[in-house]
Amino acid sequence: MSEINLLEEMPYTKRNYDAREAEKTPEIVAIAKKFGEEFFDGERKYGYGGYRYDGRWKPVVRKLCEHYKLPSDARILDVGCGKGFMLHDFKEYMPDCEVAGVDVSQYAIHHAMESVQPFLLNTSAESLPYADNSFDLVISINTIHNLPVERLKVALKEIQRVSKGHSFVTLDAWRNEKEKENLYKWVLTAETMMAVEDWETLFREVGYTGDYWWFIAN
Ligand SMILES: C[S@@+](CC[C@H](N)C(=O)[O-])C[C@H]1O[C@@H](n2cnc3c(N)ncnc32)[C@H](O)[C@@H]1O
């Protein structure tokens, strides 16, 4: 289990935390939490403001393949795969790999990239419909913190169960009071957020032995 930033080649997004806080209402939060069209492709105040493929995962995919020394026929699962952008890039980079994705959003699965749509399932991270030890790598980016903590623990155990050993999750977290303040201003959908050391305690409690990184509002 280690803290490692495998997303360092992602483009930096500048965020205006005060503007988000001023705009956020309980109605906007409720709409975002449905993970429907508004969250992905509606106005920015509801979520992504247009969730379109732009190839941004390509360097991350290359890094993951190298870091975990994945075989060319690796089985890879993305928990919270959205429209399957990252899995599409895995398939392009390693055509012999086998990909699978789950997402609680029917909208995202329905509007997923054609290249990977047959491999995606509309289900929650809490019950992954796969055998024990069946994936060479399980990834979950900014997803399971959308569950309340007890359900999140179940999801982490599921990730641990279906992985052969390598997994990588990223979660909403802070390292100081300023980052905590910014995160609370920014989040729309997260149910569980905590300081990095508290996440590490939780990982040990549930027996999660994979790698991890953070979504930090700095
Ligand atoms: C911030 S988006 C991240 C999507 C993708 N991983 C990425 O980084 O582009 C969060 C995703 O988690 C999905 N999600 C939320 N709760 C979930 C759950 N319980 N199980 C599976 N997916 C979930 C949402 O539908 C959404 O696609």
The ligand as a Gaussian input file, in Angstrom:
#p B3LYP/6-31G(d) Opt

LIG

0 1
 C      -15.990000      12.676000     -10.683000
 S      -16.661000      11.416000     -11.691000
 C      -15.163000      10.555000     -12.180000
 C      -15.346000       9.770000     -13.463000
 C      -14.049000       9.142000     -13.978000
 N      -13.492000       8.188000     -13.038000
 C      -13.049000      10.239000     -14.287000
 O      -12.131000      10.445000     -13.502000
 O      -13.217000      10.905000     -15.317000
 C      -17.377000      10.308000     -10.527000
 C      -17.973000       9.086000     -11.184000
 O      -18.373000       8.177000     -10.170000
 C      -19.616000       7.614000     -10.534000
 N      -20.181000       7.077000      -9.302000
 C      -20.683000       7.748000      -8.240000
 N      -21.058000       6.908000      -7.265000
 C      -20.761000       5.651000      -7.703000
 C      -20.919000       4.342000      -7.152000
 N      -21.452000       4.151000      -5.957000
 N      -20.511000       3.303000      -7.885000
 C      -19.971000       3.479000      -9.130000
 N      -19.820000       4.683000      -9.701000
 C      -20.206000       5.762000      -9.002000
 C      -20.344000       8.782000     -11.187000
 O      -21.426000       8.413000     -11.974000
 C      -19.207000       9.392000     -12.006000
 O      -19.065000       8.776000     -13.257000

